[in-house]
Structure formats: C-alpha cells, structure tokens
C-alpha cells in the first residue's frame, strides 16, 4: 500500500442474489422449487480508486449504481466477491446512524453502547462524553429513554457519537440532512474541522452541492464502473448532462412531458398548459450551465384550450438545498393580466444574473388572478451557475473597496 494513501481499492466486484419468489416457510421451499429461483445482479463490476491521507472525496451516481455498496464494503458491513480493500487507521461510519441504540435505555447509556461499537474504550468515551452531549444539543433530554426522542433528536445523538470518535477515516452516506438548518451547518463545520485535522473523508450524496463544499475530488460510478473522476464541479456537470440526456430519451408519465426534469411535480386544471420550457443564453441557444454575470433566458411555450382566457405567468428559482432565491411574475412586473392566444410563447430575460456558483431548480406557473393554477410545474428544469470568482452566498452584490481612502482597482484582491 502506498504510504501516501489512506484507502486503496482494487478491482472491486460485488453481486447479490435477487430471489424471484422466495418461499417463506419450509413447506413452500420443499413443495415449490420454483420459489427458490434467483438471479445474480452485479452491482460493482470493476471499481478501483485510492484516497490520499487527509483527502475528501465524493461518490456520486444514479440510484442503484453501487455508491452505497462501495461505502458498505469500505466499512466492512459486507465483503466483496473479489478485489481488495486496504485501509490505514481507525474507521468511523456515518451510514446506519443509531445502529445498536436500545430504545429503553437513556441517551447517555446509548452513547456508551454506540461508541463502543466504533471501538472506543470506556475511558475514551468518558473523556468525550461532555463533547458528544454538547454537540447533540440534547442536554435536557440525555437521561430520558431514546424511545421518547423524536426522529431528529435520535439522528442528532447518533451523528454526534460518530463524529466524535476521532477517526482516521470517516465514511458518510446520505445523512447530511440531520436535524434543523442550524444543526446541519454545525455538522458541515465539524466535518471541515475534521478534514483540516487530517481525517480522510468519503461521502456519498445525491446533493452535489454538499460534496462540492467539502471534497477535492468526485468519483462518478455508473452501472458498476467508474465513469469519471476529478474536480467535483467538472464531474458533476458531466453527470448532470448525462442524467438530462438519459431522461429525454426515456418515455415518461404523460402528465410530465419530456422537457420536465426527473424531479418535476405538476398540478393545475390544464386549461392553459406548458408545451415546452427551455433555459437559453441570450442568443437563444439552449443550455444548462451559465456563467455568473452573463444573462440567460427562460422560454415558456403554452397552449390554451379555451378562447379568451387571461392569466399570470410566473417563475421561481431555488438553490439545490431548497433556498428560495428569486421569484416574480408578469402581474408584478406589468400590473395587468396577459391575454392568451390558442398557442404562444412567454420569455423572460434575466439581465443581471448575479447568482453565485451552485445547482439551481426552476419553477414555472401560469395561474388566474385569484391564484388558481392553470399549470404549475415545480422543479421543471435544473441548471448550474459557474464562476471563477471566490465570493460566497446566494448572489453577488457589486461592491467597491477602499483602503485608507485608496480604491482597490477591479477588486482583484477580493
């Protein structure tokens, strides 16, 4: 094993037996042999990668591609059919949070049980106990039975135990939405501290922005093989384009046309309905990635089933984590309803695109003056904003800095 690496995975393969109709009783198993038929499903076909000490990587891919299976193999919850895994140091897994918790025992007692599963001695747990309780923010409930906890409290306690193990390698699987928003940010801050202290981190998540906040590298697994790996922003852009291409070539629900994203939700009486929705640059070239500061356009084609209808067209832009970034409609901007044709097009140009780099979701709607929806499609399109700037937040606020009365030209040092 290379001395620079904390993890080395070579030619990993894993398959599962999927029974077509497995008998549940002895009689069924003896009488009907057909109930014992199964098929082998190869989840991982040939996966190899390495992770350097102190590096954070993300595993991405569609459902069933083998991400979580890879993480469980790393944590030794299961073992590969072939291939090797070498890891150096103590491993902590944030995969099945709360595994081993006893509902009738108190939170304090469960800390000792759960931490011992991670390999800590009683003396080590004693030293960390106050930190674990403080991080969970459950001081007033720590001596109550865990069965009295809400699901959020349960997960917070389990997360707090796993995050305070002082592991050399931390494995994280789809659990970064623990608790409320403040606690989630606290978890991210803690992960950054752990990373800066030299801990190696492997994260599985469908929320790509989470990976981009922590990881230097992403590995895209597709159909049991590594499709791509490298800079998270670049790999994620390729992944989103592939997902969009796969969606548009796959027949879907008639109520969700092909122009809708896989996450789309649609409602309304359909007296007016969208025939197409596109995101384009200012030259009307359709695309899904835009540079911060450059204008883009939202094009909505519609059809009306009744003559003489009037309506209000609106848009909403949300960041991938659900933050409502912006919303407006034709009535807000003009003060009157839109007279609708049997078919037509509504276009809105975002001139001052000050959005900062992230993944975003677009909502579109057309409704009556009283708010009754003709057609309302949430998450109709997914898009990304890219930038070489390093400011943070939701949007860029144009600014001008001066030091001792002297302006900093072009803010190049910001």
C-alpha positions in Angstrom: 0.0 0.0 0.0 1.3 3.4 -1.0 2.5 5.4 2.1 0.6 8.5 0.9 -2.8 6.7 0.8 -5.3 6.0 3.5 -7.5 3.9 1.2 -6.7 1.7 -1.8 -9.5 -0.1 -3.6 -8.5 -2.5 -6.4 -10.8 -4.3 -8.9 -13.8 -4.5 -6.6 -16.6 -6.7 -7.6 -19.9 -7.4 -5.8 -23.1 -9.1 -6.8 -26.3 -10.0 -5.0 -28.8 -12.8 -5.3 -32.3 -11.5 -6.0 -34.9 -14.2 -5.4 -37.8 -14.0 -7.9 -40.4 -15.6 -5.5 -38.7 -16.9 -2.3 -40.7 -19.3 -0.1 -41.1 -18.1 3.5 -42.0 -21.5 5.0 -40.3 -24.9 5.0 -43.3 -26.4 3.2 -43.2 -23.8 0.4 -39.4 -24.3 0.0 -39.9 -28.1 -0.4 -43.1 -28.2 -2.5 -42.3 -25.4 -4.9 -38.7 -25.4 -6.2 -39.5 -22.5 -8.5 -39.8 -20.3 -5.4 -36.0 -20.8 -4.9 -35.1 -19.3 -8.3 -33.0 -16.2 -8.2 -30.9 -14.1 -10.5 -27.4 -12.6 -9.8 -27.3 -8.8 -10.1 -23.8 -7.5 -10.5 -23.7 -4.1 -8.6 -20.0 -3.5 -8.8 -18.1 -4.8 -11.9 -14.6 -3.5 -11.6 -14.0 -0.5 -9.3 -10.6 0.8 -8.4 -9.5 4.0 -6.7 -7.3 5.4 -4.0 -7.8 8.2 -1.4 -4.8 10.1 0.0 -4.5 10.8 3.7 -6.5 13.8 4.6 -8.3 13.9 1.3 -12.1 14.2 1.0 -13.8 12.6 -2.0 -17.4 12.2 -3.0 -19.1 9.2 -4.6 -22.0 10.2 -7.0 -24.3 8.4 -9.4 -27.9 7.4 -10.0 -29.8 5.1 -7.7 -28.5 1.5 -7.8 -25.2 2.4 -9.4 -23.2 1.0 -6.5 -22.3 4.1 -4.4 -23.6 2.9 -1.0 -22.5 -0.7 -1.7 -19.0 0.7 -2.1 -19.2 2.5 1.2 -20.5 -0.6 3.0 -17.7 -2.6 1.6 -15.2 0.0 2.9 -16.9 -0.1 6.3 -16.9 -3.9 6.3 -20.6 -4.2 6.7 -20.3 -6.5 3.8 -17.5 -8.1 1.8 -16.6 -8.1 -1.9 -16.9 -11.2 -4.2 -13.4 -10.3 -5.5 -10.9 -7.5 -5.3 -9.1 -5.9 -2.4 -9.6 -3.1 0.0 -6.7 -1.7 2.1 -7.3 1.0 4.7 -4.9 2.5 7.2 -6.3 3.8 10.6 -9.4 3.8 12.7 -12.7 3.9 10.6 -15.9 5.7 11.7 -19.0 5.2 9.6 -22.0 7.6 9.4 -24.0 5.1 7.4 -26.6 3.3 9.6 -26.9 6.0 12.2 -28.1 4.7 15.6 -27.4 1.1 14.8 -27.2 -0.6 18.2 -29.3 2.0 20.1 -31.7 0.5 22.6 -35.0 2.3 22.9 -35.5 1.7 26.6 -32.0 3.0 27.6 -31.3 6.6 28.1 -29.4 8.7 25.6 -26.4 8.7 27.9 -26.3 4.9 28.1 -26.7 4.6 24.3 -23.7 6.9 23.8 -21.6 4.3 25.7 -23.1 1.4 23.7 -22.8 3.1 20.3 -19.3 4.5 20.9 -18.0 1.1 22.0 -19.2 -0.3 18.6 -16.8 2.2 17.0 -14.0 0.7 19.1 -13.7 3.3 21.9 -12.8 2.1 25.4 -14.8 3.3 28.4 -12.1 5.7 29.4 -12.1 7.2 25.9 -15.9 7.6 26.0 -15.7 9.2 29.4 -13.3 11.8 28.0 -15.6 12.6 25.0 -19.0 12.3 26.8 -19.5 16.0 27.5 -18.5 17.0 24.0 -20.9 14.4 22.5 -23.8 15.6 24.5 -23.0 19.3 23.9 -22.7 18.7 20.1 -26.1 16.9 20.0 -27.7 19.8 21.9 -29.7 17.3 23.9 -28.5 18.2 27.4 -32.1 18.4 28.8 -33.1 15.0 27.3 -29.9 13.0 27.6 -31.2 10.9 30.6 -34.5 10.2 29.0 -35.2 6.9 27.2 -34.3 7.1 23.5 -37.9 5.8 22.6 -39.1 9.3 23.8 -36.9 11.1 21.3 -38.2 12.5 18.0 -36.6 11.1 14.9 -34.5 14.3 14.6 -33.2 14.0 18.2 -32.4 10.3 17.6 -30.3 11.1 14.5 -28.6 14.1 16.1 -27.4 11.9 19.0 -26.2 9.2 16.7 -24.4 11.7 14.5 -22.8 13.3 17.5 -21.4 9.9 18.6 -20.0 9.0 15.2 -18.5 12.5 14.6 -16.6 12.5 17.9 -14.8 9.2 17.5 -11.5 10.9 16.3 -11.3 8.5 13.4 -8.6 8.4 10.8 -11.1 7.6 8.1 -14.7 8.9 8.1 -17.4 7.3 5.8 -20.6 9.3 5.3 -23.7 8.1 3.4 -26.6 10.4 2.7 -27.0 11.7 6.3 -26.0 15.3 6.0 -29.6 16.5 6.4 -29.7 15.7 10.1 -31.8 18.0 12.3 -32.7 21.6 11.5 -30.8 24.0 9.3 -28.6 25.3 12.1 -27.6 21.8 13.1 -26.8 20.9 9.5 -24.5 23.9 9.3 -22.9 22.8 12.6 -22.4 19.3 11.1 -20.7 20.8 8.0 -18.4 23.0 10.2 -17.5 19.9 12.2 -16.7 18.0 9.0 -14.4 20.8 7.9 -12.6 20.8 11.2 -12.1 17.0 11.0 -10.8 17.4 7.4 -8.4 20.2 8.4 -7.1 17.9 11.3 -6.1 15.3 8.6 -9.0 12.9 8.6 -9.7 11.2 5.3 -13.4 11.5 4.3 -15.5 9.6 1.8 -19.0 11.0 1.2 -22.0 9.5 -0.7 -24.7 12.1 -1.5 -27.2 13.0 -4.2 -27.0 16.6 -3.1 -24.0 17.6 -5.2 -23.5 21.0 -3.6 -22.7 19.1 -0.3 -19.9 17.3 -2.0 -18.6 20.5 -3.6 -18.4 22.2 -0.2 -16.2 19.6 1.3 -14.5 17.4 -1.3 -11.5 18.0 -3.6 -12.5 15.1 -5.9 -15.6 13.3 -7.1 -15.9 9.8 -8.4 -18.9 9.1 -10.7 -20.0 5.5 -10.6 -22.2 4.3 -13.4 -23.5 0.8 -13.8 -20.9 -0.7 -11.5 -17.9 1.1 -13.1 -16.2 4.4 -12.6 -17.4 6.7 -15.4 -15.3 9.7 -14.4 -13.3 11.2 -11.6 -11.7 14.6 -10.9 -12.7 18.1 -9.9 -16.2 18.0 -8.4 -17.6 20.9 -10.5 -16.4 19.3 -13.7 -17.5 15.8 -12.9 -20.9 17.0 -11.6 -21.5 19.0 -14.8 -20.9 15.9 -16.9 -23.1 13.8 -14.6 -26.0 16.3 -14.8 -25.7 16.4 -18.6 -25.7 12.6 -18.7 -28.8 12.5 -16.4 -30.6 15.0 -18.6 -29.7 13.1 -21.8 -30.9 9.8 -20.2 -34.2 11.5 -19.1 -35.0 12.9 -22.5 -34.5 9.6 -24.3 -36.7 7.7 -21.8 -40.5 7.7 -22.1 -42.1 9.1 -19.0 -45.5 9.9 -17.5 -47.8 11.8 -19.9 -48.5 14.3 -17.2 -44.8 15.2 -17.1 -43.6 15.9 -20.7 -40.1 15.2 -21.7 -39.0 18.8 -21.1 -39.5 18.3 -17.4 -36.7 17.3 -15.0 -36.8 14.0 -13.2 -37.7 15.9 -10.0 -40.7 17.7 -11.5 -44.1 17.9 -9.8 -47.1 19.2 -11.8 -50.5 20.4 -10.8 -53.3 22.6 -12.2 -56.6 22.4 -14.2 -54.7 22.4 -17.5 -57.0 24.9 -19.2 -53.7 26.5 -20.1 -50.7 24.2 -20.2 -47.0 24.5 -20.9 -45.9 22.7 -24.1 -42.2 23.4 -23.6 -39.9 25.2 -21.1 -36.2 26.0 -22.0 -33.3 27.7 -20.5 -31.1 29.5 -23.1 -28.3 32.0 -23.3 -29.1 35.5 -24.7 -28.6 34.1 -28.3 -31.4 31.5 -27.6 -29.0 28.6 -27.5 -30.4 26.0 -25.1 -28.0 25.0 -22.2 -27.9 24.0 -18.6 -24.7 25.8 -17.4 -24.4 29.6 -17.3 -21.6 31.8 -16.1 -22.3 34.2 -13.2 -22.7 37.7 -14.6 -23.9 36.6 -18.0 -27.6 36.9 -18.9 -29.8 34.0 -19.5 -33.4 33.5 -20.7 -36.4 31.4 -19.7 -38.6 30.5 -22.6 -42.1 29.1 -21.9 -44.3 27.8 -24.8 -48.0 27.4 -23.9 -51.3 26.3 -25.4 -54.9 27.3 -24.3 -57.9 25.0 -24.6 -60.4 27.8 -24.3 -60.5 31.2 -26.1 -60.4 34.5 -24.3 -58.6 33.3 -21.2 -56.3 35.6 -19.2 -53.5 34.6 -16.9 -50.4 35.4 -15.0 -47.1 33.8 -15.8 -44.5 33.4 -13.0 -41.1 31.9 -12.3 -39.3 30.8 -9.2 -35.6 30.0 -8.8 -34.5 27.8 -5.9 -31.0 26.7 -4.9 -30.5 22.9 -4.8 -30.8 22.9 -1.0 -34.2 24.5 -1.2 -33.3 28.1 -0.6 -35.8 30.4 -2.4 -33.5 32.6 -4.4 -35.9 34.7 -6.5 -39.5 34.8 -7.8 -41.6 37.1 -9.9 -44.5 37.1 -12.4 -46.0 39.1 -15.2 -48.5 40.9 -12.9 -45.8 42.1 -10.5 -43.8 43.4 -13.5 -46.6 44.9 -15.5 -49.6 45.3 -13.3 -52.1 43.6 -15.6 -53.2 40.1 -16.8 -51.9 38.5 -20.0 -54.4 37.9 -22.8 -53.7 34.4 -24.1 -53.7 33.0 -27.6 -54.5 29.4 -28.5 -50.7 29.0 -28.7 -48.0 31.3 -27.7 -44.6 32.0 -26.1 -43.6 33.9 -23.0 -39.9 34.8 -22.5 -38.2 36.4 -19.5 -34.6 37.5 -19.7 -32.5 37.6 -16.6 -30.2 40.6 -17.4 -28.4 40.9 -14.1 -27.5 37.3 -13.4 -25.7 37.8 -10.1 -26.2 34.2 -8.9 -23.2 32.6 -7.3 -21.9 29.1 -8.3 -24.4 26.3 -7.3 -27.0 24.0 -8.7 -30.5 25.6 -9.1 -34.1 24.5 -9.8 -36.6 26.4 -11.9 -40.4 26.6 -11.2 -42.8 27.9 -13.8 -46.5 28.6 -13.4 -49.5 30.2 -15.1 -52.5 31.0 -12.9 -55.6 33.1 -12.5 -55.7 36.4 -10.7 -57.0 34.7 -7.6 -54.1 32.2 -7.6 -55.9 29.2 -9.1 -53.3 27.3 -11.1 -53.8 26.6 -14.8 -50.5 24.8 -14.9 -47.8 24.8 -12.2 -44.6 22.8 -12.6 -42.2 22.7 -9.7 -38.5 21.8 -10.5 -39.3 21.9 -14.2 -35.6 22.4 -15.0 -32.3 22.0 -13.3 -29.4 24.3 -14.1 -26.0 25.4 -12.8 -24.2 28.7 -12.4 -20.4 28.6 -12.7 -17.9 31.3 -11.9 -14.2 31.8 -11.3 -14.9 34.3 -8.5 -14.5 33.2 -4.9 -17.2 35.1 -3.1 -19.8 33.1 -1.2 -23.5 33.2 -0.5 -26.5 33.2 -2.9 -25.8 36.2 -5.1 -23.1 38.7 -5.9 -23.6 42.2 -4.6 -21.5 44.6 -6.6 -19.1 46.4 -4.3 -16.2 48.7 -4.2 -13.4 48.6 -1.6 -11.1 51.3 -0.4 -8.1 51.1 2.0 -7.1 54.3 3.6 -9.1 56.2 1.1 -7.4 54.4 -1.9 -9.7 52.3 -4.1 -8.7 48.7 -4.9 -8.9 48.5 -8.7 -11.3 45.9 -10.0 -11.4 44.2 -6.6 -8.9 41.7 -7.9 -7.6 41.0 -4.4 -11.1 40.2 -3.1 
